[in-house]
Amino acid sequence: MSGNPAGVDNTFRRKFDKEEYLERARQRERDEKDEARRGKDRGPPVQRQPLKHRDYEVDLESRLGKTQVVTPIAPLSQQAGYYCSVCECVVKDSANYLDHINGKKHQRALGMSMRVERASLEQVQKRFEALKKRKDPASFSEQDLDERIWKQQQEEEEKKRQRREKKKEKKKEQAGQNEPEDIDPDVAAMMGFGGFGTSSKK
């Protein structure tokens, strides 16, 4: 005979009410169906225009090498880093800023999808014509390139020659200033500093 009275549960296992959980599952399924119906009633999804080229230059170098005082109470546009006015966020460096403006979140805020419009044959031909007109065919030849290289070499040689002449003039001026004027060579030799002067002419 055991010491447990009859009818006492001492198994310490958790008992679940299966009917309650079945009812919860049915309720969840009904809610999901209702939500799906409401989603259909919202209307067609927003049509976004395809990606297009930027019509502005991305300014990454204007603040290069400059210092800026940063305060914690400054508005976002005046804080350190690159400010995106479309998304109203600050990005700390140029690489992340480029990633941001080329990314999905920024493009969606501008009203564009991440799909590219397929170009037709006429559009490609027009683009080629515009590029041909922009590029002047007579503006460049190999002879022009050789001539430009020769001129640049001549200019560099002339600059080097001028620098050498300036150095020689400075040395002559310094030698003229350091040369003792009224010292007798016999006295200088007797005192021991006769050989220290830089009077040698090169």
Backbone torsions as a table, in degrees:
resi	resn	phi	psi	omega
1	MET	NA	130.9	-178.2
2	SER	-89.3	164.9	-177.1
3	GLY	-83.5	-0.5	-178.5
4	ASN	-88.9	131.5	175.3
5	PRO	-69.7	155.1	-178.2
6	ALA	-66.9	138.8	175.3
7	GLY	90.5	1.6	179.6
8	VAL	-96.1	131.7	-179.4
9	ASP	-89.9	112.8	179.8
10	ASN	-121.7	26.5	-179.2
11	THR	-85.7	-13.9	179.4
12	PHE	55.5	25.1	176.3
13	ARG	-98.4	146.8	-179.2
14	ARG	-81.7	135.3	179.8
15	LYS	-105.2	134.6	-179.6
16	PHE	-110.0	143.5	176.2
17	ASP	-90.1	103.6	-174.9
18	LYS	-64.0	-36.0	-179.8
19	GLU	-64.2	-39.9	-179.5
20	GLU	-63.8	-43.1	-178.5
21	TYR	-71.8	-33.4	174.1
22	LEU	-62.9	-41.3	179.0
23	GLU	-65.6	-40.2	177.7
24	ARG	-62.7	-40.9	179.4
25	ALA	-64.1	-42.4	178.3
26	ARG	-63.2	-40.3	178.8
27	GLN	-63.4	-42.4	179.6
28	ARG	-62.5	-42.7	178.2
29	GLU	-62.0	-41.0	178.1
30	ARG	-63.5	-41.6	179.5
31	ASP	-63.9	-40.0	179.7
32	GLU	-65.4	-39.8	178.3
33	LYS	-64.6	-42.4	178.9
34	ASP	-62.7	-41.2	-179.6
35	GLU	-66.4	-38.9	178.5
36	ALA	-64.0	-40.2	177.3
37	ARG	-64.1	-41.3	178.9
38	ARG	-64.6	-34.8	178.8
39	GLY	-64.5	-34.8	178.2
40	LYS	-70.4	-29.5	-177.5
41	ASP	-79.3	-9.8	-177.3
42	ARG	-67.9	-22.6	-178.2
43	GLY	108.5	-178.2	-178.3
44	PRO	-70.0	153.4	178.5
45	PRO	-65.3	157.7	-177.7
46	VAL	-67.4	128.5	177.4
47	GLN	-86.6	118.4	178.9
48	ARG	-101.7	146.9	179.0
49	GLN	-76.6	154.9	-179.1
50	PRO	-70.9	166.1	179.9
51	LEU	-60.2	147.6	175.6
52	LYS	-140.2	166.7	-179.2
53	HIS	-67.8	150.7	174.3
54	ARG	-70.1	137.9	176.9
55	ASP	-101.3	14.9	177.7
56	TYR	-137.0	159.7	179.7
57	GLU	-90.7	132.9	178.2
58	VAL	-77.2	121.6	-176.2
59	ASP	-92.5	103.5	179.2
60	LEU	-110.1	-18.6	-172.0
61	GLU	-105.5	-1.0	-175.0
62	SER	-67.1	-31.6	-178.5
63	ARG	-105.3	17.6	-178.2
64	LEU	-69.1	126.9	178.1
65	GLY	78.8	8.7	-179.8
66	LYS	-104.1	152.7	177.0
67	THR	-101.9	154.9	-177.6
68	GLN	-143.9	134.5	177.5
69	VAL	-84.5	127.1	-177.0
70	VAL	-112.7	127.9	176.1
71	THR	-116.8	149.5	-177.8
72	PRO	-70.6	-17.6	-177.4
73	ILE	-98.1	3.6	-179.8
74	ALA	-69.8	148.9	175.6
75	PRO	-65.6	163.6	-175.2
76	LEU	-57.0	-38.9	-175.5
77	SER	-68.1	-17.2	-178.7
78	GLN	-108.9	8.4	178.5
79	GLN	-83.4	170.1	-177.8
80	ALA	-69.1	137.8	178.3
81	GLY	113.7	-165.3	-177.9
82	TYR	-104.5	125.9	-176.1
83	TYR	-98.5	130.3	175.1
84	CYS	-102.6	112.3	-176.9
85	SER	-74.2	-22.9	180.0
86	VAL	-71.6	-48.6	-177.4
87	CYS	-94.2	-7.7	-178.6
88	GLU	53.8	57.2	177.4
89	CYS	-140.6	160.8	178.5
90	VAL	-114.6	130.3	177.8
91	VAL	-113.4	137.4	-167.3
92	LYS	-78.3	-28.0	-179.6
93	ASP	-138.0	168.8	-171.8
94	SER	-67.9	-36.2	-179.6
95	ALA	-64.2	-44.8	178.4
96	ASN	-68.7	-31.8	177.7
97	TYR	-65.3	-42.4	177.3
98	LEU	-64.2	-41.1	176.4
99	ASP	-60.0	-39.5	-178.5
100	HIS	-66.3	-49.1	-175.5
101	ILE	-72.4	-17.3	175.0
102	ASN	-95.2	-2.0	-173.9
103	GLY	-86.3	173.3	-174.4
104	LYS	-66.2	-42.6	-176.5
105	LYS	-62.1	-45.8	-178.5
106	HIS	-67.3	-42.3	-178.7
107	GLN	-66.5	-35.5	177.2
108	ARG	-68.1	-36.9	177.8
109	ALA	-65.1	-28.3	176.4
110	LEU	-82.3	-7.2	178.5
111	GLY	90.6	24.5	-179.7
112	MET	-119.2	147.2	172.9
113	SER	-88.7	175.0	-179.4
114	MET	-91.6	14.6	178.5
115	ARG	-94.5	148.9	-180.0
116	VAL	-104.0	137.6	-179.7
117	GLU	-70.7	137.6	179.9
118	ARG	-79.5	127.5	-176.7
119	ALA	-83.7	143.9	177.2
120	SER	-89.8	170.9	-179.5
121	LEU	-62.2	-41.0	-179.5
122	GLU	-63.5	-40.0	179.5
123	GLN	-64.1	-40.8	179.6
124	VAL	-65.2	-42.8	179.6
125	GLN	-64.3	-40.4	177.8
126	LYS	-63.6	-39.0	179.7
127	ARG	-64.2	-43.2	177.6
128	PHE	-61.5	-42.8	179.3
129	GLU	-62.0	-42.6	179.8
130	ALA	-63.8	-39.7	178.6
131	LEU	-68.4	-35.8	177.4
132	LYS	-66.1	-39.5	179.4
133	LYS	-67.7	-36.7	-178.6
134	ARG	-68.8	-34.6	-178.2
135	LYS	-91.4	121.8	179.1
136	ASP	-81.8	119.1	-174.7
137	PRO	-67.9	-27.5	-177.0
138	ALA	-91.4	9.2	-174.2
139	SER	-83.1	-10.7	-173.6
140	PHE	-145.8	136.0	172.6
141	SER	-148.5	167.9	-179.3
142	GLU	-66.4	-34.8	-179.8
143	GLN	-64.6	-40.9	177.0
144	ASP	-61.4	-40.7	-179.6
145	LEU	-63.6	-46.1	179.0
146	ASP	-61.4	-41.2	-179.7
147	GLU	-65.0	-41.7	179.2
148	ARG	-64.6	-40.9	178.8
149	ILE	-63.7	-43.9	179.8
150	TRP	-61.7	-43.7	178.6
151	LYS	-61.5	-42.5	-179.3
152	GLN	-64.3	-40.5	177.6
153	GLN	-63.7	-41.3	178.6
154	GLN	-62.0	-42.0	179.1
155	GLU	-63.8	-41.9	179.1
156	GLU	-63.6	-42.0	178.0
157	GLU	-63.0	-41.1	179.2
158	GLU	-63.8	-40.5	178.3
159	LYS	-63.8	-42.5	178.5
160	LYS	-61.7	-43.2	-179.7
161	ARG	-62.4	-42.1	179.1
162	GLN	-64.8	-39.4	179.0
163	ARG	-63.8	-41.7	178.3
164	ARG	-61.8	-42.8	179.7
165	GLU	-63.6	-40.9	178.7
166	LYS	-63.0	-41.3	178.8
167	LYS	-62.9	-42.1	179.1
168	LYS	-62.5	-41.6	179.5
169	GLU	-63.8	-41.4	179.0
170	LYS	-63.4	-42.1	179.7
171	LYS	-63.2	-40.5	179.3
172	LYS	-64.2	-41.5	179.3
173	GLU	-63.6	-44.8	-179.8
174	GLN	-66.6	-37.9	178.8
175	ALA	-66.1	-37.7	178.1
176	GLY	-67.5	-33.2	-179.4
177	GLN	-77.0	-36.3	-176.1
178	ASN	-81.2	-13.7	-175.7
179	GLU	-72.5	126.9	177.9
180	PRO	-70.5	141.1	-173.7
181	GLU	-98.4	-48.8	-169.5
182	ASP	-105.1	18.0	-175.6
183	ILE	-93.2	131.4	177.7
184	ASP	-75.5	131.7	-177.8
185	PRO	-61.6	-32.4	178.6
186	ASP	-67.2	-41.0	179.4
187	VAL	-66.4	-41.2	-179.2
188	ALA	-63.6	-40.5	179.9
189	ALA	-68.2	-37.5	179.9
190	MET	-67.7	-34.3	-178.9
191	MET	-80.3	-16.7	173.8
192	GLY	103.2	4.3	177.6
193	PHE	-121.8	36.5	178.5
194	GLY	-73.0	-28.2	-176.8
195	GLY	-96.6	4.1	-175.9
196	PHE	-87.6	-16.6	-177.7
197	GLY	-69.7	153.5	179.9
198	THR	-106.7	66.3	-178.1
199	SER	-98.4	6.8	-179.7
200	SER	-72.2	136.3	-179.8
201	LYS	-98.8	129.4	179.3
202	LYS	-104.0	NA	NA
